[in-house]
Amino acid sequence: MRLQVNQAQCMGCRICEIVCGASHTAFNPAKSKVKIVERVYEHPHVFVCNQCASPECVEACPTEALYKTDTMVAFDQERCTFCLSCVDACPYDALFVYGDHLLKCDLCNGNPQCVKYCPKGVFKLVDGFYTGGD
């Protein structure tokens, strides 16, 4: 499963960041696993893990803290040494750092809150891994 993102629909309201942060922590949007970047004279851009079919972050991780399951690219915080090789390797800038923690979309255990609460329908949960193209 993965999130399909319609970048053109994003209006930059950041509700996705708020609900993501709230569903994973004690309501801290800074710990969101999805990020919106505002650009001058351009549309806001959504950054979130694509759940790649051939994840470069997994290949770069020396401790196997990032690994591929049958349905997603998963993350085990206990194995992470915070070397940030995965952050450097991700071609989509979809892994984030907060303090001494790596933040990576976990699809909210199959019920992504960004899909549920985005007022513009930017996010859609779809089957399969990302292979490029959307």
Secondary structure, 3 states (H helix, E strand, C coil): CEEEECHHHCCCCCHHHHHHHHHHCCCCHHHCCEEEECCCCCCCEEEECCCECCCHHHHHCCCCCEEECCCCEEECHHHCCCCCHHHHHCCCCCCEEECCEEECCCHHHHCCHHHHHCCCCCEEEECCCECCCC
